[in-house]
Amino acid sequence: MQSAKETASNVAASAKAGMEKTKATMQEKGERMTTRDPLQKELATEKKDERKYGAELEKQEAREHNAAAKQAASGGGVGLEDPNAAGGARTGHGAGSTF
């Protein structure tokens, strides 16, 4: 059951990333068509590349989250404990300090 949920979530994340990449490409094409300035065209391409990279990164994060959720549901929840929960040790940066 968890495997099916993970697969469905991964498919949804891929579809969302694909839509974001397509929107970025279409926006770039529109911006490139409306300007004659080579600098503006280059900026449009850079913005597209950043949006596509962000969409891919978001997709990978969703896949990692889905895999962790599946592992936690199957009883192997390694690394998902909240260190700030009751009984958790708080060490390192910001352990009880406020700035």
Residue pairs with C-beta under 8 A, 6 or more apart in sequence:
2 69
2 70
2 73
2 74
3 70
5 66
5 70
6 66
6 67
6 69
6 70
9 62
9 66
10 62
10 63
10 66
13 58
13 59
13 62
13 63
13 66
14 59
16 55
16 58
16 59
17 55
17 56
17 58
17 59
20 51
20 52
20 54
20 55
20 58
21 51
21 52
21 55
21 56
23 51
24 47
24 48
24 51
24 52
24 55
25 48
25 52
27 44
27 47
27 48
27 51
28 44
28 45
28 47
28 48
31 40
31 41
31 44
31 47
32 41
32 44
32 45
35 41
35 44
68 79
68 80
71 77
71 78
71 80
72 80
81 88
82 88
83 89
83 90
84 90
90 96
